[in-house]
Amino acid sequence: MNTANAGLWINALDRVENLMDEYADAVTAYHFYEGYDSRRLLAICEEVADLLSKIAGWLQDDAREIRGTAEFWRSQLRHD
């Protein structure tokens, strides 16, 4: 199995986690009428959505590859 995508989506998830922390801080500032940046909140939401879409695609690719590997092993069982 190819684990190249695993590193990609793990790094992307780390980035999402950091962004969500930043988002939570910004929303807290918004609720307390402190200095908040609506543009930054929007940018965070868009970046998180983009990253999650990429992760979903990578996971689908990985799932297809693993299904193919499972099919190979299934065929080997037929020959045993």
PyMOL commands that set and color helices and strands:
alter all, ss='L'
color gray80, all
select helices_A, chain A and resi 4-31+38-79
alter helices_A, ss='H'
color red, helices_A
deselect
rebuild
show_as cartoon
